[in-house]
Amino acid sequence: MDHVFEVQGMSCRHCVQAIERALRALDPQARVEIDLEAGRVRVESALPRPTLAEAIRAEGYGVAS
């Protein structure tokens, strides 16, 4: 399933790596695409949207619902 999140607080490559690492820790098979300039994270995963959003929030970033 494809999920797109609007994420606040991403500003650098470290942010991108932290979010990718958190999402792949939950689902190693997930496809993660991050558009830093647009503040958008696209995740292809079988996990439910709230679980993925919580993983991003746990890294300290805001996620619009």
PDBQT receptor file of N, H, CA, C and O in Angstrom, charges set to zero:
ATOM      1  N   MET A   1       0.840  -1.166   0.000  1.00  0.00    +0.000 N 
ATOM      2  CA  MET A   1       0.000   0.000   0.000  1.00  0.00    +0.000 C 
ATOM      3  C   MET A   1       0.894   1.242   0.000  1.00  0.00    +0.000 C 
ATOM      4  O   MET A   1       1.959   1.253   0.618  1.00  0.00    +0.000 OA
ATOM      5  N   ASP A   2       0.456   2.262  -0.686  1.00  0.00    +0.000 N 
ATOM      6  H   ASP A   2      -0.409   2.252  -1.189  1.00  0.00    +0.000 HD
ATOM      7  CA  ASP A   2       1.208   3.493  -0.848  1.00  0.00    +0.000 C 
ATOM      8  C   ASP A   2       0.684   4.550   0.120  1.00  0.00    +0.000 C 
ATOM      9  O   ASP A   2      -0.518   4.813   0.151  1.00  0.00    +0.000 OA
ATOM     10  N   HIS A   3       1.563   5.156   0.908  1.00  0.00    +0.000 N 
ATOM     11  H   HIS A   3       2.539   4.943   0.884  1.00  0.00    +0.000 HD
ATOM     12  CA  HIS A   3       1.190   6.191   1.872  1.00  0.00    +0.000 C 
ATOM     13  C   HIS A   3       2.049   7.418   1.608  1.00  0.00    +0.000 C 
ATOM     14  O   HIS A   3       3.259   7.304   1.408  1.00  0.00    +0.000 OA
ATOM     15  N   VAL A   4       1.420   8.599   1.609  1.00  0.00    +0.000 N 
ATOM     16  H   VAL A   4       0.438   8.691   1.772  1.00  0.00    +0.000 HD
ATOM     17  CA  VAL A   4       2.158   9.847   1.447  1.00  0.00    +0.000 C 
ATOM     18  C   VAL A   4       1.903  10.696   2.685  1.00  0.00    +0.000 C 
ATOM     19  O   VAL A   4       0.759  10.893   3.096  1.00  0.00    +0.000 OA
ATOM     20  N   PHE A   5       2.993  11.199   3.275  1.00  0.00    +0.000 N 
ATOM     21  H   PHE A   5       3.922  11.040   2.941  1.00  0.00    +0.000 HD
ATOM     22  CA  PHE A   5       2.911  12.010   4.482  1.00  0.00    +0.000 C 
ATOM     23  C   PHE A   5       3.515  13.382   4.232  1.00  0.00    +0.000 C 
ATOM     24  O   PHE A   5       4.548  13.502   3.574  1.00  0.00    +0.000 OA
ATOM     25  N   GLU A   6       2.870  14.416   4.755  1.00  0.00    +0.000 N 
ATOM     26  H   GLU A   6       2.031  14.319   5.289  1.00  0.00    +0.000 HD
ATOM     27  CA  GLU A   6       3.439  15.758   4.791  1.00  0.00    +0.000 C 
ATOM     28  C   GLU A   6       4.172  15.837   6.121  1.00  0.00    +0.000 C 
ATOM     29  O   GLU A   6       3.560  15.696   7.180  1.00  0.00    +0.000 OA
ATOM     30  N   VAL A   7       5.491  16.064   6.069  1.00  0.00    +0.000 N 
ATOM     31  H   VAL A   7       5.988  16.178   5.209  1.00  0.00    +0.000 HD
ATOM     32  CA  VAL A   7       6.318  16.006   7.273  1.00  0.00    +0.000 C 
ATOM     33  C   VAL A   7       6.967  17.368   7.522  1.00  0.00    +0.000 C 
ATOM     34  O   VAL A   7       7.587  17.949   6.631  1.00  0.00    +0.000 OA
ATOM     35  N   GLN A   8       6.812  17.860   8.747  1.00  0.00    +0.000 N 
ATOM     36  H   GLN A   8       6.309  17.388   9.470  1.00  0.00    +0.000 HD
ATOM     37  CA  GLN A   8       7.411  19.134   9.132  1.00  0.00    +0.000 C 
ATOM     38  C   GLN A   8       8.691  18.878   9.925  1.00  0.00    +0.000 C 
ATOM     39  O   GLN A   8       8.773  17.949  10.728  1.00  0.00    +0.000 OA
ATOM     40  N   GLY A   9       9.683  19.726   9.676  1.00  0.00    +0.000 N 
ATOM     41  H   GLY A   9       9.617  20.480   9.023  1.00  0.00    +0.000 HD
ATOM     42  CA  GLY A   9      10.910  19.662  10.458  1.00  0.00    +0.000 C 
ATOM     43  C   GLY A   9      12.080  19.003   9.753  1.00  0.00    +0.000 C 
ATOM     44  O   GLY A   9      13.183  18.975  10.299  1.00  0.00    +0.000 OA
ATOM     45  N   MET A  10      11.874  18.471   8.553  1.00  0.00    +0.000 N 
ATOM     46  H   MET A  10      10.978  18.494   8.109  1.00  0.00    +0.000 HD
ATOM     47  CA  MET A  10      12.993  17.885   7.806  1.00  0.00    +0.000 C 
ATOM     48  C   MET A  10      13.791  19.023   7.172  1.00  0.00    +0.000 C 
ATOM     49  O   MET A  10      13.229  19.873   6.480  1.00  0.00    +0.000 OA
ATOM     50  N   SER A  11      15.112  19.035   7.413  1.00  0.00    +0.000 N 
ATOM     51  H   SER A  11      15.568  18.345   7.975  1.00  0.00    +0.000 HD
ATOM     52  CA  SER A  11      15.895  20.134   6.865  1.00  0.00    +0.000 C 
ATOM     53  C   SER A  11      17.211  19.713   6.233  1.00  0.00    +0.000 C 
ATOM     54  O   SER A  11      17.874  20.519   5.581  1.00  0.00    +0.000 OA
ATOM     55  N   CYS A  12      17.596  18.447   6.421  1.00  0.00    +0.000 N 
ATOM     56  H   CYS A  12      17.057  17.792   6.951  1.00  0.00    +0.000 HD
ATOM     57  CA  CYS A  12      18.906  18.040   5.910  1.00  0.00    +0.000 C 
ATOM     58  C   CYS A  12      18.933  16.538   5.621  1.00  0.00    +0.000 C 
ATOM     59  O   CYS A  12      17.953  15.824   5.832  1.00  0.00    +0.000 OA
ATOM     60  N   ARG A  13      20.070  16.091   5.138  1.00  0.00    +0.000 N 
ATOM     61  H   ARG A  13      20.867  16.671   4.966  1.00  0.00    +0.000 HD
ATOM     62  CA  ARG A  13      20.249  14.670   4.799  1.00  0.00    +0.000 C 
ATOM     63  C   ARG A  13      20.160  13.787   6.046  1.00  0.00    +0.000 C 
ATOM     64  O   ARG A  13      19.699  12.648   5.970  1.00  0.00    +0.000 OA
ATOM     65  N   HIS A  14      20.598  14.309   7.184  1.00  0.00    +0.000 N 
ATOM     66  H   HIS A  14      20.972  15.235   7.246  1.00  0.00    +0.000 HD
ATOM     67  CA  HIS A  14      20.479  13.550   8.438  1.00  0.00    +0.000 C 
ATOM     68  C   HIS A  14      19.011  13.250   8.739  1.00  0.00    +0.000 C 
ATOM     69  O   HIS A  14      18.676  12.146   9.168  1.00  0.00    +0.000 OA
ATOM     70  N   CYS A  15      18.146  14.222   8.516  1.00  0.00    +0.000 N 
ATOM     71  H   CYS A  15      18.417  15.119   8.168  1.00  0.00    +0.000 HD
ATOM     72  CA  CYS A  15      16.709  14.028   8.736  1.00  0.00    +0.000 C 
ATOM     73  C   CYS A  15      16.182  12.902   7.844  1.00  0.00    +0.000 C 
ATOM     74  O   CYS A  15      15.439  12.029   8.292  1.00  0.00    +0.000 OA
ATOM     75  N   VAL A  16      16.579  12.942   6.591  1.00  0.00    +0.000 N 
ATOM     76  H   VAL A  16      17.183  13.651   6.227  1.00  0.00    +0.000 HD
ATOM     77  CA  VAL A  16      16.156  11.925   5.629  1.00  0.00    +0.000 C 
ATOM     78  C   VAL A  16      16.610  10.544   6.095  1.00  0.00    +0.000 C 
ATOM     79  O   VAL A  16      15.830   9.592   6.075  1.00  0.00    +0.000 OA
ATOM     80  N   GLN A  17      17.868  10.433   6.514  1.00  0.00    +0.000 N 
ATOM     81  H   GLN A  17      18.502  11.206   6.530  1.00  0.00    +0.000 HD
ATOM     82  CA  GLN A  17      18.399   9.150   6.958  1.00  0.00    +0.000 C 
ATOM     83  C   GLN A  17      17.687   8.649   8.212  1.00  0.00    +0.000 C 
ATOM     84  O   GLN A  17      17.421   7.453   8.333  1.00  0.00    +0.000 OA
ATOM     85  N   ALA A  18      17.374   9.551   9.148  1.00  0.00    +0.000 N 
ATOM     86  H   ALA A  18      17.590  10.522   9.050  1.00  0.00    +0.000 HD
ATOM     87  CA  ALA A  18      16.699   9.160  10.382  1.00  0.00    +0.000 C 
ATOM     88  C   ALA A  18      15.312   8.600  10.077  1.00  0.00    +0.000 C 
ATOM     89  O   ALA A  18      14.908   7.590  10.654  1.00  0.00    +0.000 OA
ATOM     90  N   ILE A  19      14.586   9.248   9.178  1.00  0.00    +0.000 N 
ATOM     91  H   ILE A  19      14.914  10.069   8.710  1.00  0.00    +0.000 HD
ATOM     92  CA  ILE A  19      13.236   8.797   8.834  1.00  0.00    +0.000 C 
ATOM     93  C   ILE A  19      13.301   7.469   8.072  1.00  0.00    +0.000 C 
ATOM     94  O   ILE A  19      12.533   6.552   8.364  1.00  0.00    +0.000 OA
ATOM     95  N   GLU A  20      14.205   7.361   7.105  1.00  0.00    +0.000 N 
ATOM     96  H   GLU A  20      14.829   8.106   6.868  1.00  0.00    +0.000 HD
ATOM     97  CA  GLU A  20      14.353   6.102   6.365  1.00  0.00    +0.000 C 
ATOM     98  C   GLU A  20      14.682   4.953   7.315  1.00  0.00    +0.000 C 
ATOM     99  O   GLU A  20      14.095   3.876   7.211  1.00  0.00    +0.000 OA
ATOM    100  N   ARG A  21      15.601   5.172   8.223  1.00  0.00    +0.000 N 
ATOM    101  H   ARG A  21      16.078   6.047   8.308  1.00  0.00    +0.000 HD
ATOM    102  CA  ARG A  21      16.026   4.137   9.171  1.00  0.00    +0.000 C 
ATOM    103  C   ARG A  21      14.856   3.710  10.061  1.00  0.00    +0.000 C 
ATOM    104  O   ARG A  21      14.659   2.517  10.291  1.00  0.00    +0.000 OA
ATOM    105  N   ALA A  22      14.091   4.664  10.555  1.00  0.00    +0.000 N 
ATOM    106  H   ALA A  22      14.252   5.633  10.368  1.00  0.00    +0.000 HD
ATOM    107  CA  ALA A  22      12.953   4.356  11.433  1.00  0.00    +0.000 C 
ATOM    108  C   ALA A  22      11.893   3.543  10.695  1.00  0.00    +0.000 C 
ATOM    109  O   ALA A  22      11.350   2.588  11.250  1.00  0.00    +0.000 OA
ATOM    110  N   LEU A  23      11.596   3.911   9.461  1.00  0.00    +0.000 N 
ATOM    111  H   LEU A  23      12.037   4.687   9.011  1.00  0.00    +0.000 HD
ATOM    112  CA  LEU A  23      10.574   3.204   8.694  1.00  0.00    +0.000 C 
ATOM    113  C   LEU A  23      11.039   1.801   8.305  1.00  0.00    +0.000 C 
ATOM    114  O   LEU A  23      10.261   0.849   8.359  1.00  0.00    +0.000 OA
ATOM    115  N   ARG A  24      12.285   1.679   7.922  1.00  0.00    +0.000 N 
ATOM    116  H   ARG A  24      12.917   2.453   7.879  1.00  0.00    +0.000 HD
ATOM    117  CA  ARG A  24      12.803   0.361   7.535  1.00  0.00    +0.000 C 
ATOM    118  C   ARG A  24      13.008  -0.556   8.738  1.00  0.00    +0.000 C 
ATOM    119  O   ARG A  24      13.041  -1.776   8.583  1.00  0.00    +0.000 OA
ATOM    120  N   ALA A  25      13.144   0.011   9.925  1.00  0.00    +0.000 N 
ATOM    121  H   ALA A  25      13.117   1.003  10.051  1.00  0.00    +0.000 HD
ATOM    122  CA  ALA A  25      13.229  -0.818  11.129  1.00  0.00    +0.000 C 
ATOM    123  C   ALA A  25      11.903  -1.541  11.356  1.00  0.00    +0.000 C 
ATOM    124  O   ALA A  25      11.883  -2.670  11.846  1.00  0.00    +0.000 OA
ATOM    125  N   LEU A  26      10.800  -0.889  11.000  1.00  0.00    +0.000 N 
ATOM    126  H   LEU A  26      10.816   0.028  10.602  1.00  0.00    +0.000 HD
ATOM    127  CA  LEU A  26       9.480  -1.501  11.123  1.00  0.00    +0.000 C 
ATOM    128  C   LEU A  26       9.185  -2.460   9.977  1.00  0.00    +0.000 C 
ATOM    129  O   LEU A  26       8.602  -3.526  10.175  1.00  0.00    +0.000 OA
ATOM    130  N   ASP A  27       9.598  -2.065   8.776  1.00  0.00    +0.000 N 
ATOM    131  H   ASP A  27      10.071  -1.199   8.615  1.00  0.00    +0.000 HD
ATOM    132  CA  ASP A  27       9.325  -2.865   7.583  1.00  0.00    +0.000 C 
ATOM    133  C   ASP A  27      10.551  -2.831   6.674  1.00  0.00    +0.000 C 
ATOM    134  O   ASP A  27      10.691  -1.918   5.860  1.00  0.00    +0.000 OA
ATOM    135  N   PRO A  28      11.434  -3.807   6.803  1.00  0.00    +0.000 N 
ATOM    136  CA  PRO A  28      12.655  -3.817   6.003  1.00  0.00    +0.000 C 
ATOM    137  C   PRO A  28      12.410  -3.826   4.488  1.00  0.00    +0.000 C 
ATOM    138  O   PRO A  28      13.285  -3.433   3.716  1.00  0.00    +0.000 OA
ATOM    139  N   GLN A  29      11.246  -4.265   4.074  1.00  0.00    +0.000 N 
ATOM    140  H   GLN A  29      10.535  -4.584   4.702  1.00  0.00    +0.000 HD
ATOM    141  CA  GLN A  29      10.927  -4.322   2.647  1.00  0.00    +0.000 C 
ATOM    142  C   GLN A  29      10.292  -3.024   2.132  1.00  0.00    +0.000 C 
ATOM    143  O   GLN A  29      10.021  -2.908   0.937  1.00  0.00    +0.000 OA
ATOM    144  N   ALA A  30      10.056  -2.067   2.998  1.00  0.00    +0.000 N 
ATOM    145  H   ALA A  30      10.276  -2.161   3.969  1.00  0.00    +0.000 HD
ATOM    146  CA  ALA A  30       9.385  -0.820   2.608  1.00  0.00    +0.000 C 
ATOM    147  C   ALA A  30      10.207  -0.070   1.564  1.00  0.00    +0.000 C 
ATOM    148  O   ALA A  30      11.438  -0.051   1.606  1.00  0.00    +0.000 OA
ATOM    149  N   ARG A  31       9.491   0.544   0.631  1.00  0.00    +0.000 N 
ATOM    150  H   ARG A  31       8.491   0.528   0.596  1.00  0.00    +0.000 HD
ATOM    151  CA  ARG A  31      10.112   1.478  -0.315  1.00  0.00    +0.000 C 
ATOM    152  C   ARG A  31       9.849   2.862   0.229  1.00  0.00    +0.000 C 
ATOM    153  O   ARG A  31       8.699   3.249   0.433  1.00  0.00    +0.000 OA
ATOM    154  N   VAL A  32      10.908   3.608   0.464  1.00  0.00    +0.000 N 
ATOM    155  H   VAL A  32      11.843   3.294   0.298  1.00  0.00    +0.000 HD
ATOM    156  CA  VAL A  32      10.787   4.940   1.059  1.00  0.00    +0.000 C 
ATOM    157  C   VAL A  32      11.373   5.955   0.091  1.00  0.00    +0.000 C 
ATOM    158  O   VAL A  32      12.516   5.821  -0.346  1.00  0.00    +0.000 OA
ATOM    159  N   GLU A  33      10.581   6.976  -0.243  1.00  0.00    +0.000 N 
ATOM    160  H   GLU A  33       9.652   7.085   0.112  1.00  0.00    +0.000 HD
ATOM    161  CA  GLU A  33      11.045   8.075  -1.094  1.00  0.00    +0.000 C 
ATOM    162  C   GLU A  33      10.775   9.366  -0.340  1.00  0.00    +0.000 C 
ATOM    163  O   GLU A  33       9.650   9.614   0.095  1.00  0.00    +0.000 OA
ATOM    164  N   ILE A  34      11.805  10.186  -0.187  1.00  0.00    +0.000 N 
ATOM    165  H   ILE A  34      12.718   9.984  -0.541  1.00  0.00    +0.000 HD
ATOM    166  CA  ILE A  34      11.659  11.418   0.576  1.00  0.00    +0.000 C 
ATOM    167  C   ILE A  34      12.027  12.606  -0.300  1.00  0.00    +0.000 C 
ATOM    168  O   ILE A  34      13.113  12.661  -0.877  1.00  0.00    +0.000 OA
ATOM    169  N   ASP A  35      11.093  13.564  -0.390  1.00  0.00    +0.000 N 
ATOM    170  H   ASP A  35      10.211  13.520   0.079  1.00  0.00    +0.000 HD
ATOM    171  CA  ASP A  35      11.323  14.815  -1.101  1.00  0.00    +0.000 C 
ATOM    172  C   ASP A  35      11.550  15.871  -0.026  1.00  0.00    +0.000 C 
ATOM    173  O   ASP A  35      10.599  16.421   0.529  1.00  0.00    +0.000 OA
ATOM    174  N   LEU A  36      12.813  16.146   0.258  1.00  0.00    +0.000 N 
ATOM    175  H   LEU A  36      13.585  15.699  -0.193  1.00  0.00    +0.000 HD
ATOM    176  CA  LEU A  36      13.181  17.050   1.338  1.00  0.00    +0.000 C 
ATOM    177  C   LEU A  36      12.621  18.451   1.123  1.00  0.00    +0.000 C 
ATOM    178  O   LEU A  36      12.076  19.049   2.050  1.00  0.00    +0.000 OA
ATOM    179  N   GLU A  37      12.750  18.982  -0.101  1.00  0.00    +0.000 N 
ATOM    180  H   GLU A  37      13.193  18.495  -0.855  1.00  0.00    +0.000 HD
ATOM    181  CA  GLU A  37      12.277  20.335  -0.390  1.00  0.00    +0.000 C 
ATOM    182  C   GLU A  37      10.771  20.471  -0.233  1.00  0.00    +0.000 C 
ATOM    183  O   GLU A  37      10.288  21.495   0.250  1.00  0.00    +0.000 OA
ATOM    184  N   ALA A  38      10.033  19.458  -0.632  1.00  0.00    +0.000 N 
ATOM    185  H   ALA A  38      10.426  18.626  -1.024  1.00  0.00    +0.000 HD
ATOM    186  CA  ALA A  38       8.562  19.504  -0.557  1.00  0.00    +0.000 C 
ATOM    187  C   ALA A  38       8.056  19.088   0.826  1.00  0.00    +0.000 C 
ATOM    188  O   ALA A  38       6.893  19.322   1.157  1.00  0.00    +0.000 OA
ATOM    189  N   GLY A  39       8.920  18.475   1.631  1.00  0.00    +0.000 N 
ATOM    190  H   GLY A  39       9.865  18.285   1.362  1.00  0.00    +0.000 HD
ATOM    191  CA  GLY A  39       8.498  18.002   2.945  1.00  0.00    +0.000 C 
ATOM    192  C   GLY A  39       7.546  16.819   2.845  1.00  0.00    +0.000 C 
ATOM    193  O   GLY A  39       6.597  16.697   3.620  1.00  0.00    +0.000 OA
ATOM    194  N   ARG A  40       7.817  15.953   1.882  1.00  0.00    +0.000 N 
ATOM    195  H   ARG A  40       8.588  16.052   1.253  1.00  0.00    +0.000 HD
ATOM    196  CA  ARG A  40       6.916  14.833   1.622  1.00  0.00    +0.000 C 
ATOM    197  C   ARG A  40       7.660  13.507   1.735  1.00  0.00    +0.000 C 
ATOM    198  O   ARG A  40       8.777  13.356   1.239  1.00  0.00    +0.000 OA
ATOM    199  N   VAL A  41       7.014  12.551   2.398  1.00  0.00    +0.000 N 
ATOM    200  H   VAL A  41       6.107  12.674   2.801  1.00  0.00    +0.000 HD
ATOM    201  CA  VAL A  41       7.569  11.201   2.531  1.00  0.00    +0.000 C 
ATOM    202  C   VAL A  41       6.558  10.229   1.945  1.00  0.00    +0.000 C 
ATOM    203  O   VAL A  41       5.395  10.214   2.347  1.00  0.00    +0.000 OA
ATOM    204  N   ARG A  42       7.004   9.423   0.996  1.00  0.00    +0.000 N 
ATOM    205  H   ARG A  42       7.949   9.436   0.670  1.00  0.00    +0.000 HD
ATOM    206  CA  ARG A  42       6.151   8.410   0.371  1.00  0.00    +0.000 C 
ATOM    207  C   ARG A  42       6.679   7.048   0.796  1.00  0.00    +0.000 C 
ATOM    208  O   ARG A  42       7.867   6.755   0.654  1.00  0.00    +0.000 OA
ATOM    209  N   VAL A  43       5.787   6.226   1.315  1.00  0.00    +0.000 N 
ATOM    210  H   VAL A  43       4.822   6.464   1.430  1.00  0.00    +0.000 HD
ATOM    211  CA  VAL A  43       6.181   4.907   1.800  1.00  0.00    +0.000 C 
ATOM    212  C   VAL A  43       5.287   3.849   1.173  1.00  0.00    +0.000 C 
ATOM    213  O   VAL A  43       4.061   3.931   1.247  1.00  0.00    +0.000 OA
ATOM    214  N   GLU A  44       5.905   2.870   0.566  1.00  0.00    +0.000 N 
ATOM    215  H   GLU A  44       6.901   2.803   0.506  1.00  0.00    +0.000 HD
ATOM    216  CA  GLU A  44       5.162   1.718   0.052  1.00  0.00    +0.000 C 
ATOM    217  C   GLU A  44       5.398   0.589   1.051  1.00  0.00    +0.000 C 
ATOM    218  O   GLU A  44       6.497   0.044   1.151  1.00  0.00    +0.000 OA
ATOM    219  N   SER A  45       4.333   0.250   1.793  1.00  0.00    +0.000 N 
ATOM    220  H   SER A  45       3.440   0.692   1.712  1.00  0.00    +0.000 HD
ATOM    221  CA  SER A  45       4.452  -0.738   2.864  1.00  0.00    +0.000 C 
ATOM    222  C   SER A  45       3.088  -1.349   3.142  1.00  0.00    +0.000 C 
ATOM    223  O   SER A  45       2.057  -0.719   2.906  1.00  0.00    +0.000 OA
ATOM    224  N   ALA A  46       3.087  -2.571   3.640  1.00  0.00    +0.000 N 
ATOM    225  H   ALA A  46       3.925  -3.082   3.831  1.00  0.00    +0.000 HD
ATOM    226  CA  ALA A  46       1.845  -3.235   4.037  1.00  0.00    +0.000 C 
ATOM    227  C   ALA A  46       1.399  -2.796   5.437  1.00  0.00    +0.000 C 
ATOM    228  O   ALA A  46       0.280  -3.090   5.857  1.00  0.00    +0.000 OA
ATOM    229  N   LEU A  47       2.272  -2.098   6.149  1.00  0.00    +0.000 N 
ATOM    230  H   LEU A  47       3.182  -1.859   5.808  1.00  0.00    +0.000 HD
ATOM    231  CA  LEU A  47       1.919  -1.643   7.498  1.00  0.00    +0.000 C 
ATOM    232  C   LEU A  47       0.859  -0.546   7.425  1.00  0.00    +0.000 C 
ATOM    233  O   LEU A  47       0.785   0.177   6.432  1.00  0.00    +0.000 OA
ATOM    234  N   PRO A  48       0.034  -0.415   8.475  1.00  0.00    +0.000 N 
ATOM    235  CA  PRO A  48      -0.996   0.617   8.477  1.00  0.00    +0.000 C 
ATOM    236  C   PRO A  48      -0.409   2.020   8.593  1.00  0.00    +0.000 C 
ATOM    237  O   PRO A  48       0.640   2.229   9.202  1.00  0.00    +0.000 OA
ATOM    238  N   ARG A  49      -1.107   2.961   7.999  1.00  0.00    +0.000 N 
ATOM    239  H   ARG A  49      -1.960   2.792   7.504  1.00  0.00    +0.000 HD
ATOM    240  CA  ARG A  49      -0.675   4.359   7.982  1.00  0.00    +0.000 C 
ATOM    241  C   ARG A  49      -0.342   4.907   9.375  1.00  0.00    +0.000 C 
ATOM    242  O   ARG A  49       0.701   5.541   9.534  1.00  0.00    +0.000 OA
ATOM    243  N   PRO A  50      -1.199   4.682  10.400  1.00  0.00    +0.000 N 
ATOM    244  CA  PRO A  50      -0.879   5.228  11.730  1.00  0.00    +0.000 C 
ATOM    245  C   PRO A  50       0.443   4.694  12.300  1.00  0.00    +0.000 C 
ATOM    246  O   PRO A  50       1.148   5.422  12.998  1.00  0.00    +0.000 OA
ATOM    247  N   THR A  51       0.776   3.467  12.019  1.00  0.00    +0.000 N 
ATOM    248  H   THR A  51       0.203   2.875  11.452  1.00  0.00    +0.000 HD
ATOM    249  CA  THR A  51       2.025   2.882  12.497  1.00  0.00    +0.000 C 
ATOM    250  C   THR A  51       3.223   3.585  11.855  1.00  0.00    +0.000 C 
ATOM    251  O   THR A  51       4.206   3.890  12.531  1.00  0.00    +0.000 OA
ATOM    252  N   LEU A  52       3.134   3.837  10.560  1.00  0.00    +0.000 N 
ATOM    253  H   LEU A  52       2.335   3.589  10.012  1.00  0.00    +0.000 HD
ATOM    254  CA  LEU A  52       4.208   4.515   9.847  1.00  0.00    +0.000 C 
ATOM    255  C   LEU A  52       4.337   5.958  10.311  1.00  0.00    +0.000 C 
ATOM    256  O   LEU A  52       5.446   6.453  10.509  1.00  0.00    +0.000 OA
ATOM    257  N   ALA A  53       3.204   6.634  10.486  1.00  0.00    +0.000 N 
ATOM    258  H   ALA A  53       2.303   6.232  10.325  1.00  0.00    +0.000 HD
ATOM    259  CA  ALA A  53       3.223   8.022  10.952  1.00  0.00    +0.000 C 
ATOM    260  C   ALA A  53       3.857   8.113  12.337  1.00  0.00    +0.000 C 
ATOM    261  O   ALA A  53       4.624   9.038  12.604  1.00  0.00    +0.000 OA
ATOM    262  N   GLU A  54       3.550   7.178  13.207  1.00  0.00    +0.000 N 
ATOM    263  H   GLU A  54       2.927   6.426  12.990  1.00  0.00    +0.000 HD
ATOM    264  CA  GLU A  54       4.112   7.190  14.563  1.00  0.00    +0.000 C 
ATOM    265  C   GLU A  54       5.625   6.994  14.526  1.00  0.00    +0.000 C 
ATOM    266  O   GLU A  54       6.338   7.583  15.338  1.00  0.00    +0.000 OA
ATOM    267  N   ALA A  55       6.122   6.190  13.612  1.00  0.00    +0.000 N 
ATOM    268  H   ALA A  55       5.543   5.712  12.951  1.00  0.00    +0.000 HD
ATOM    269  CA  ALA A  55       7.568   5.998  13.480  1.00  0.00    +0.000 C 
ATOM    270  C   ALA A  55       8.259   7.306  13.088  1.00  0.00    +0.000 C 
ATOM    271  O   ALA A  55       9.356   7.598  13.564  1.00  0.00    +0.000 OA
ATOM    272  N   ILE A  56       7.621   8.085  12.226  1.00  0.00    +0.000 N 
ATOM    273  H   ILE A  56       6.730   7.848  11.839  1.00  0.00    +0.000 HD
ATOM    274  CA  ILE A  56       8.172   9.383  11.825  1.00  0.00    +0.000 C 
ATOM    275  C   ILE A  56       8.117  10.349  13.009  1.00  0.00    +0.000 C 
ATOM    276  O   ILE A  56       9.091  11.050  13.286  1.00  0.00    +0.000 OA
ATOM    277  N   ARG A  57       6.992  10.388  13.699  1.00  0.00    +0.000 N 
ATOM    278  H   ARG A  57       6.201   9.819  13.475  1.00  0.00    +0.000 HD
ATOM    279  CA  ARG A  57       6.854  11.265  14.877  1.00  0.00    +0.000 C 
ATOM    280  C   ARG A  57       7.874  10.917  15.964  1.00  0.00    +0.000 C 
ATOM    281  O   ARG A  57       8.413  11.806  16.624  1.00  0.00    +0.000 OA
ATOM    282  N   ALA A  58       8.135   9.627  16.145  1.00  0.00    +0.000 N 
ATOM    283  H   ALA A  58       7.698   8.905  15.609  1.00  0.00    +0.000 HD
ATOM    284  CA  ALA A  58       9.076   9.186  17.175  1.00  0.00    +0.000 C 
ATOM    285  C   ALA A  58      10.489   9.709  16.919  1.00  0.00    +0.000 C 
ATOM    286  O   ALA A  58      11.297   9.795  17.843  1.00  0.00    +0.000 OA
ATOM    287  N   GLU A  59      10.785  10.057  15.674  1.00  0.00    +0.000 N 
ATOM    288  H   GLU A  59      10.128   9.987  14.923  1.00  0.00    +0.000 HD
ATOM    289  CA  GLU A  59      12.082  10.633  15.332  1.00  0.00    +0.000 C 
ATOM    290  C   GLU A  59      12.108  12.150  15.549  1.00  0.00    +0.000 C 
ATOM    291  O   GLU A  59      13.135  12.798  15.348  1.00  0.00    +0.000 OA
ATOM    292  N   GLY A  60      10.963  12.704  15.963  1.00  0.00    +0.000 N 
ATOM    293  H   GLY A  60      10.128  12.177  16.126  1.00  0.00    +0.000 HD
ATOM    294  CA  GLY A  60      10.923  14.142  16.289  1.00  0.00    +0.000 C 
ATOM    295  C   GLY A  60      10.354  15.035  15.203  1.00  0.00    +0.000 C 
ATOM    296  O   GLY A  60      10.524  16.253  15.259  1.00  0.00    +0.000 OA
ATOM    297  N   TYR A  61       9.683  14.460  14.217  1.00  0.00    +0.000 N 
ATOM    298  H   TYR A  61       9.544  13.471  14.171  1.00  0.00    +0.000 HD
ATOM    299  CA  TYR A  61       9.126  15.248  13.114  1.00  0.00    +0.000 C 
ATOM    300  C   TYR A  61       7.608  15.304  13.204  1.00  0.00    +0.000 C 
ATOM    301  O   TYR A  61       6.968  14.369  13.684  1.00  0.00    +0.000 OA
ATOM    302  N   GLY A  62       7.047  16.398  12.743  1.00  0.00    +0.000 N 
ATOM    303  H   GLY A  62       7.567  17.158  12.354  1.00  0.00    +0.000 HD
ATOM    304  CA  GLY A  62       5.598  16.529  12.716  1.00  0.00    +0.000 C 
ATOM    305  C   GLY A  62       5.039  15.874  11.467  1.00  0.00    +0.000 C 
ATOM    306  O   GLY A  62       5.628  15.955  10.389  1.00  0.00    +0.000 OA
ATOM    307  N   VAL A  63       3.896  15.224  11.625  1.00  0.00    +0.000 N 
ATOM    308  H   VAL A  63       3.418  15.158  12.501  1.00  0.00    +0.000 HD
ATOM    309  CA  VAL A  63       3.242  14.572  10.496  1.00  0.00    +0.000 C 
ATOM    310  C   VAL A  63       1.812  15.090  10.412  1.00  0.00    +0.000 C 
ATOM    311  O   VAL A  63       1.030  14.937  11.350  1.00  0.00    +0.000 OA
ATOM    312  N   ALA A  64       1.477  15.706   9.279  1.00  0.00    +0.000 N 
ATOM    313  H   ALA A  64       2.112  15.830   8.517  1.00  0.00    +0.000 HD
ATOM    314  CA  ALA A  64       0.098  16.170   9.080  1.00  0.00    +0.000 C 
ATOM    315  C   ALA A  64      -0.793  14.976   8.821  1.00  0.00    +0.000 C 
ATOM    316  O   ALA A  64      -0.394  14.041   8.127  1.00  0.00    +0.000 OA
ATOM    317  N   SER A  65      -2.009  14.997   9.375  1.00  0.00    +0.000 N 
ATOM    318  H   SER A  65      -2.333  15.756   9.939  1.00  0.00    +0.000 HD
ATOM    319  CA  SER A  65      -2.907  13.851   9.203  1.00  0.00    +0.000 C 
ATOM    320  C   SER A  65      -3.613  13.863   7.879  1.00  0.00    +0.000 C 
ATOM    321  O   SER A  65      -4.401  12.962   7.591  1.00  0.00    +0.000 OA
TER     322      SER A  65
